Amino acid sequence: MKRHDIQIRDPFVLTLNDRKEYYLYGTTDKNCWNDKGTGFDCYKSADLENWDGPFPVFRPTPDFWADRHFWAPEVYQYKGKYYMFASFKSPNHCRGTQILISSTPDGSFSLHSDGAVTPNDWECLDGTLYIDKKGSPWMIFCREWLQVVDGQMWAMPLGEDLKQAAGNPILLFSASQAKWTKGSVHKLCGKEQTVYVTDGPYLYRTKNGKLLMLWSSGGEHGYAIGIAQSDNGDINGNWTHLDKPLFEKNGGHGMVFKSFDGKVFVSLHSPNNTPMERPCFFEVEEINDELVLKDALI
């Protein structure tokens, strides 16, 4: 199928140069908001436009703790295995990110961590893997506006085997700190409040060693992607935000990948309306240690 035929949210691309294949993962349930969760599928391509699939990479067992909101899987090569970070929820358990494992990129993925790695009493989502300058793994994740009104971005050290947390989470920033974010009014705790969303963190290091974070929230023109910057080049620095979003046209949840020929792309879904979401790939370039949109695959 063609790229524009794929309905997917939160598209994540894994480039495997040795196989000369791109693997596309994401939220693939047709209605990921209300229906019972089915699982995750992936697609394969040699050119980012023509895709084979879908191939099932995760299906829950009957005793799996979550039954809905199977969201935003990301897959990483780490120490010879493939690890999936994905968010899940059930009526009696807060939303959280669990880690799964497979020996191959096309699954099937099985449970690796013992339940969600994010704090059990927090509503969390969109965990992503980051390896710091010392080679230690971290999970960066969002704490939802549903609990804290002003959505938050947190970082938590992981054990070397990626099975559990290795320390307490640290707060990086809140959504309203960025000038480009726009709040929306929701009824929480019996009263209307202006809330701010944090979604889809992804870490990117520039050629000069600067650490950037792509993340999503509501902007002036709908769902958008902004960029935050660490002042010390690592996760525990002070984070500031570029004034304008990288993408602001009703699409988001971005990540960065390289093509076989070394070009750098941002992957995102657009529009942000179910069931119209499609994967979009925009070429970017580094200018003064910032990412700038260059072109789009259409």
Helices and strands as residue ranges (DSSP letters): G 3-5, E 9-16, E 21-27, E 40-45, E 51-58, E 68-78, E 81-90, E 93-102, E 110-111, E 124-131, E 137-143, H 145-148, E 152-157, E 170-174, G 175-177, E 184-188, E 191-195, E 199-205, E 211-219, E 222-230, E 239-241, E 252-258, E 264-270, E 278-287, E 290-296
